[in-house]
Amino acid sequence: MYSQLKKLAEERERFALATVVEAGGELKELLGKKLLVSAGGEFGELQESRLGAEIGALAAAALPSEEVHLFEIDDKVGAASVLVECFHPVARLLVLGGGHIAQPLVTIASLLQYQATVVDDRPEFANSRRFPEAYEVICSDFGQALQRLKIDSGTSVVIVTRGHRHDLACLEHVLRCEPGYVGMIGSRRRVKMVKQHLLNSGYPEDKVNQVHMPIGLAIGAQTPEEIAVSIAAQLVEARRGPTQYSMPPTSTNEQWDLLTRMLDSVTQGQPLVAATVVRTRGSTPRKAGAKMLVFPEGKCLGTIGGGCGEAAVRREALMLFDESGAKLFRVTLDDDTAAEEGMVCGGVMDVFLERLV
């Protein structure tokens, strides 16, 4: 199961992971069992179970969304609650050109949970000192770098090189791929020339029209920092907003980092407990889908909201290293506790704890 999960994650495939988080009657033995659903089919312990076909259909239907789903299944021999988590490729930002706009843009993009890669052919512009928040900085000819990089629907491409020739060459290559977003800087006169060149070169009109040029939302930006803000706002609009050319769902860096760390630990034989919020009521610090990993020495990665509620979950998780298995744990925040933690009133979080080995 986890080897298959790791393979899908490394190949940036979309998948849904269904887990039975609550079960009664004759279905009790299914607690903690999983089913992995992707474009390549289904895999996991639930595949041949009594509920396998129904859970598979629910997970497949949920896969295109970003939401975490909790399905209640009533069967004649018992009832079960099934959590379906949808994982999509981490949102990547490819910045072609390491000039003055790229610097603030990468800083903002890191805050927006993008995994940013910067490409420039000048060593003084393509280095990690200049872009400390970048996931990767590549000093290379643009064409050579683009040949090596995978550009998919989870990738946003921003073209801000130092000259028209480089911009156009980059854009022609990118349009042969399927990026979720592509934008190029330039004046309106230059944009008109580029569009006409692309159409004359045989690029489909609908594909050319998907390119955001001039790049960025029209907010009157003038400085490099303001232009970076306008580009970042357009990236968010394409990623979240109902626009004509909206991107497919993508995961955040936080989601991807937790998934990667969980898979690395399990495939290396290092036990951990995953704590996932599956249901909330009232005022809670985080909503369904929030996840925290707890390691045997007490170290935690991720958060389900902090404060006394998270501390209680951590204590419960540490006990699972002795007991093993899985359980649903309820965290109740009364009004006084909620007020201390900055919430208007109290709430309830149901957290699923499972020891993974």
N, C-alpha and C positions, 0 to 999 in steps of 0.2 A: 504493500500500500504506500509506504512512505518513499520507497525508491521511485515508484511511479509518480508520486506527487512532485518529487524533486526534479524528475525528468521534465515534467510539464512546466514547472516553474522556470527551469533553465532555458527551455525553448520558447518562453513567453507565450504559452498557450493559455486560453481561458478555461477555467474549470470550476465546478461547484462541488463542495464537500458537504455531504449530509451526515449528521450524527444524531443518533437517538439519545436525547438528553433526559428523558423521563419515560418510564414504561411500567405498566402494571399487568396483573394477571399472568397469562402464559407468555406474554411478550417481555416479561421482566428480564429474561436472558439476553435481550437485544440491547440493553443499556450500554452505551458507549460504542456500539458497533457503528461502522461507517460505510458509506458508499461514495465513490468518486465518479463524477460524471463530466465528460469532456466531449469534444467533437469526435474523438477517437473511440468513444464507447464508454462502458461502465466497468468499474473495477472495485472490489472490496468485499468485506464480510457479509454485507447485507444483500449482495447480488442474488443469492439463492434462497434468501429467507422468505418468510410468509409475506412480508411487506415490501420486498425488493422491487417489484414492478411498480407499485404505487409511489414509493419514495423516489425511484428513478425518474418517473414522469414529472413529479413535483420539482425535483432538482433541475431537470432539463428545462422546464418552463421558467424557472427562476434565473437561470444562468445569464441571460442578457442584461439583467439589472445589476445595480450596485448595492441593492439593499440586502440586509440579513433577514431571512425569513424563518418564522417559527410555525410549523404546521402541526395541527392536532389531528391525529388519526384514530378513529374509533373502529375497532375490529371486534368481531363477535367473541374473541377469546381475550380481549384486553384493549387498553388504550395506550397510545404513545405520543410523545411530543418529539418532533424532529426539527433540529436546527439545520438550516441550509445556508452556508457561507459561500458567497460568490467571489472568486479571485480572478482578477484581470491583470494584464501586464502593468508593471509599475509605470506611472506617467514619466516619460523621458522627454527631455528638452535637448535638442541638438542645435547648438549655436555655431554657425559657420562665420567665423570672423571674431577675433579677440580684442577689438578696439574699445573705444570709450563707452559705447552703449552696452557692449557685452558684459562689462564688469558689474554695473548695478543690476543688470537683468539677471545674471546668475545668482546674485545675492538675494534678489526678490524671489526668484524661482525656487531657491532652496527653502525659503519660508513657506512657499506654497506647496511643498512636498513633491517637487519635481526632482528627478535624477538627471542632473545636467552634465552634458558633454560639450566641451569647447574645442573647436578645430581652427588652427591658424598655421600658416607656413613660416611665420617669423618667431624664432626662439624667444625674443624679448616680449612677445605678446602671448605666446602659448607656453605657460609654465604655471605650476601649482601655487607659486607665491602670489601671482596675479589673481588667481582664481581659487582661493582656499576652500570655497564651498562646493566646488565642482566635483562630481563623481569621477570624471576623467578629463584630462587635458591632453590633446593630441597635437604634436608639432609635426606637420606633414603637408605635402601638397594636397589641396582640397580634393582633387580627383582620386588620388590614391586612398585617402582616408575614407571617402564615400564608398569606394569599392569594398572596403572591409566592414563598414558599419551596416547593421541591419536596421532598416527603417520600416516600421510597421504602423498599424493603426493606433498604437499607443504612443507614437512618437510625434512630438511637435517640432517643427524645423523653423528656425529663425535665421534668415540670411542677411548678414550685416558685414560683408567683407569690405575690403578697402577700395574696391573698384568695380566698375560696371562689368568688365570682362569676367572677373571671378564670380560675381553675383549671378550672371546669366548662365555660366557653366554649371554652377551648383544647382541652380533652379532646374535646368534641363535634366540633370541626373535625378534630382529628388522627384520630379514629376513622373519618372519611370517607375517609381515605387508607390506605396499606398500610405503616405503619412496621414495622421489624424488631423494635422494642422500644418500649413506652410505659409510663411509670410516673408516678404522681401522689402527692404527699405528702398526709398527712391522718390523722386519728385513725380508729379502727375504727368509731366511730359515724358519723363524716362519710362514710367510705368506703361504709358500708351505704346511706346516704341517696343518695349519688351513683350507686351501682349501680342502685338502684331507679328513680331518675329516668331513667337511660339506657334501662333496659328498658321503662319506661312510654312513652319517646319513640320506641320502635321499633327500637332498636339490637339486633342479634342477640346472644343470650346468650353464644355462644362468643366473639364479638368483645369483649364486655364483660369476660369472664373472662380474656382475655389481658392486660388492664391490670394492672400490678403496683401494687396499692394495698392497704395502705400500701406505699410504695416502699422498696426496699433489703432486704438480707438481715437476718435477725433476729440481730444480734450485740450487742444491748444498747446501741446507740449513743445518746449524749445530746447531745454538743456538735455544732456545725455541721460540724466537721472529721470527727468520727466518723460522722455521718450521711452525709457525702460518701463516706467509705470504704465504708460499707455499700451505697450506691447503685452506686459503681464496681464493687464485687465482684459485684453482681447483673448489671451490664452485661457483665462478663467471662463470667459464667455463661451468659447468654443468647447471647453471641457464640461461646463455645467449648464450653460444656458440653452434654451430651445431656439437655436439658430438654424438657418438653412443647411449649414454644413457642420453640424455638431459632431464631436468625436464620439466613438464608442466609449463605454465606461473604462476607467483606468483605476488602479490601486494607488494609494499614497505610499510614500517612502516608509512610513511607520508600519503600515500593513505588510509591506513587502519584507522589511527588515525582520519583523517578528516571524513571518512565515519561513524565511530563509534560516534564521537562527534555530527555529523549532526543528526544521528538517535536517539541518546539519547535526544537531545534538542527537536526534533519534537514529539517524543512519550511522552515526559513530558509536552508538551504544551507550550514550550518556543520558540517564533518565532525567525527566523534568515533568512538572505539572503545568498544564495549560488551563488557565482560568478565563472563561468566556462569559460575558454578560449575555444572557439569552432572553430576558424579559424584564421590563421595568414598569413601575407604576409610581405616579406622583413625581416629586422633584428629586432627581438623582444626578450625580455629577457626570455620568456618562451613560450612553444609551446602548441598546442591544448591538452586539458585534464587537464592543470594546474587549480587548484581550490583554492578558498579562501572563508572562512565563515565570515560573518559580523554580529555582534550582535547589538541589539538596543542601547546599551551604547557606541558603536563605536569600541569596541574591535574586532580584526581580528585574525583569525586562518588560517595558511597557507599563501601562497603568489602566486601572478601571475606575479611577477617580480620586485616589489618594485618601488621606484621613483615616478615621477609625474603621470605616467600612472596608477599605483595602487591607488594612492591618489584620482584620478578622479573616478575610479571605486568605491572606498569606499564611496565617496560623493553621487554618484548615487544610491548605494545600500541603504544608510541610508534614502533616500527619499522614497524608496519602503515601509518602515514601516508605512508611512502615506498613500501611494497610493495603496499598495498591488499589486498583480499580477506579471507579468513577462515581461521582455523586452530584446532586443538585443542592446547592447551598444558598440559603436565603439571607440576605443582608437587609435589616430593617433600620432605617434612620428615623428616629423620632424627631419631633419638632425642635427640641433643644439641640440635639446633635446636628441637625440640618442647619440651624441658625449659626452654630459655631463654625461650620464649614462653608458658610456663605450662600446657603440656599434659602429660598423663601419658606418652604415647609418640607416636612419629611417625605420619604418615599421608600420604595422597596425594590431591591435588585435581586433577581434570581441568577446565580452564577454557577455555571457548569464546570466542575473540576474533574480533570482526567489525567491520570499518570500515564505518560507516554514512554514506552521503552522499545 
